[in-house]
Amino acid sequence: MNELLLIVVAYLIGSIPTSVWVSRSFFNIDIRDYGSGNAGASNTYRVLGSRWGSFVMIVDMLKGVVATSLYVLIPAYAEPGLHRTNFMLGLGLASVIGHIFPVWADFKGGKGVATLFGMALAMQPAVAACCVGVFLVALYLTRFVSLSSMLAGVSFMIFILFIFNEHEALYRIFAVIVALMIVLTHQKNIGRILKGTESKVPILKYRDRRRQKRGRH
């Protein structure tokens, strides 16, 4: 019963629609009516700029961290082990589902990438830190949040399966599911990238302008 209650709490935490509340409170708009129509950090970067996009991304990651860490409220899960791993996965996935289908925002949320990484941060901090590094490097080079998210998701699987060589079967299965889910939920973004119509986030734009000017000379 305690576990079920915490699963529900994890879902409610994940349901906090950060980008929707930010767009309504500070810009008097619904972020889902602009850009890609997605209520996630990527679209917030695109529509509201890097400052609010970064804020939304951090909060959405924290949702995953906090929800996944709720296991500490039950003493039986104090010791590391398979039972705790299973429970943490359940809590984390509940928060991701909440982000995608938020009860506080008509069940129309984001793609869950940031919350997934928050979940990974709580379960595998070293792996998550490496994935954040991949994301930031990709973002610096391309300015595509969608592409950076996909590369980070695939790298999460590679890190778990090969680099860190995690032996727990459940982690390995979870890593594959994460990579597949992130790629599948970004199909439209892949299409726009291939067509050259995917929006870049408004960061490092001055760097790109300088490169364009040098290219003209």
N, C-alpha and C positions, 0 to 999 in steps of 0.2 A: 504493500500500500504506500509506504514512504517513497519507494522508488518511482511508482506511477505518478505520485504527486510532484516529484521533482522533474520528471519527464515533461509534465504539463507546464511547470514553471519555466523549464528550459525553452519550450515552444513559445511561451509568452515573451520571454526575453528576446528570442530571435525575431519575434513579430514586431518589435519596435521599429517603425518605418522611418529611420533616420532621415533619409533624403526627402521623404514626403513632408515630414514635420519641419525640416529646415526650409524647404522651398515655400511652404505655406506661411511659416512664421516670419521669415525675413524678406521674402520676395513676392508674397501674395499670389503665388502660382502653385500649380500641382506639377511637380517634375515629370510626372507620367504623361503630361500633355505636350511635352517638348522633346526634341532630340530623338532618341531611339524609342522613347516611351517607357523605358525601363527605370525602375525605382532603385537603382544601385549607384555605387560610387563612380562607375565609368560614365554614366549619363550625367551625373552631377558635375564631374570634371568638364564634360562637354558643354553643359548648359550654364552652370553657375561659376565655373572657374576653378583654378587649382586649389585655392584656399579652402573653399567649401567642399570640393571633391576630396581633399586630403582629410578634412574633418569627418566626413561621412565614412570614408574608408576605415579610419582608425576606430570610430565608434562601432561600425559593423564588425570589425575584427574583435573588438572587446566583447561584443555580444557572444561570439563563439567561445572566447576564453572563459568568460564568467559562467555561461551555461554549462560548459564541459566540466568546469571545476566544482559544480554543485555536489559532486560525489562526497566532498569533504564533510558534508552535513550528516552523513550516515557513518557512524563509527566502524561498521562492519567492513567498509571499503578503505580503511586506513592503510592497510598493508598492500603493496603492489602485488598484482596477480591477474590471472585471466578474468576473474569476476569483475575486478575494478576496470579492466580494459573494456570489457563488454558494456559495462554501465556507462563509462565515459563516452564510448561510441554512441550509445543510445541517447545520451544527453546532448552530445554535439550534433547528431543528425536531427534531433528534435528542433534545435535552434536554427539549423539550416533550413529545415522545412518551414519553420516560422518566418524566416526571412523571405523565402520564396512565396509563401502563402500567408501573409500577415493578417491576423484577425483584426488588428487595429486599423487596417487600410484596405478594407474590402477584398482581402485575399489576393491583392495584386502587388507583388513585391519585386525584388531584384532576382539576380541569378544565383546568389548565395556564395560567390567566390570569396569575398572578404571574410564572411562568417565561417566558411570552410577553413580558411587559413588561421582564423582565430582558434578554431577547434584543434587544428594541427599544432598550433603553438602550445596549447594546453597539454596535448598528449605527447608530442615529440618536438620540444623546443629547438633542438639543434637542427633538425630537418626543416622545420618551419623557417628558421632564420636563414638557411641556405636558399629556400624558395623565395623569401622576401628579397634576398640579394639578386636572384635571377630576375625577379619582377622589376626591380629598380634599374638594373642594367638595361633590360629590354625596353623599359619606358624611356630611359635616357636616349637610347639609340633610335627608337622608332616613334615615340610619343603616342603609340597606340596602347590604350589601357587594355583593350580586348585581347590583343596579341600577347601583351605582357602577361595577362592572366592565364592564357592558355599555355604559354611556355612555362610559367611557374607551376601550373597544375601537372603538366607532363613531367617536369623536373621532380616534383614531389614523388611521383611513382618511381622514377629512376633512382632517386636518393634512397627510398625505402627498400626497393628490390635489389639494387646493385651496390650503391656506394656505402650505405650504412648496413646493408645486408640484414635487415630486420627478420628474425626467425619466426616471430609470432604470425601464424597464418592469417589471423583476422586482420592484422595491420596490413599485410600484403594484399589481401583482397580489397580492403578499404582503399588502399593507394591506387589500385587499378580502377576502381569505381570512380574515385575522385577525378582522375585524369580523363576518363571517358565522359563523365558528366559535364566537366568544364568545357571540353571540346564540343560536345553535342549541343550544349546550351548557347554556344557561340556560332552556330551555323550561319546565321544572318550576317554576323560580323565578318566571318571568313569570306562570304560572298562580296561584301562591300570592300574588303581589303583587296581582293583579286580584281575588282572593278575600279579600284582607286577612288572610291567614294566614302571610305570610312573616315570619320572625323578624328583629328588629332587633338589631344588635350592641350589647352593653352599654357603649356610650360615650355621653357627653353625655346620659345618662338623667336627671340632675338638672336639666338645662336644660329637658327636656321636661316633667318634673314641675312645674316652676315655671310653665310655660306653661299646663298643665292647671289648676293652682290659680287662676291669673289668669282663666282662662276661666270658672271656676265663680262668680267674684265679679263 
